[in-house]
Amino acid sequence: MNSFVKIYEVVSKIPKGKVSTYKLVAKTAGIKNPRVVGFALNANKNPEDIPCHRVVKSNGYLAKGYAFGGIDAQEKKLRNEGVFFSKKYLVDLKKCLY
């Protein structure tokens, strides 16, 4: 199984209202470099089943390079799913980390 498939399996399990981080996804998938998670999510062909919008930076901030409409679209999707934000583009990880 290649790295992208492992990453997609992990991300597909993140429930609505929760987020994970690139670093945690990498660790769970057995990937050493969290940047590989970013590459995989950018290449995601099935964002409905692989909710890449639910992956954020380790500090809770949204990454600027969200491939499906930009950072504002990602924030809107997360807010619509019930994710709490401390401030603009900053997810409250204490409440929402999966």
SULLIN-V135155 format. One record per helix or strand. SS is the DSSP state (H for helix, E for strand). FROM is the first residue (numbers start at 1). TO is the last residue. Records with the same first field share a line. If there is no record, write none. Layout:
BEGIN
SS=FROM-TO  FROM-TO
END
This chain:
BEGIN
H=3-11  22-29  34-42  52-54  71-80  93-96
E=19-21  55-56  61-61  85-87  90-91  97-97
END
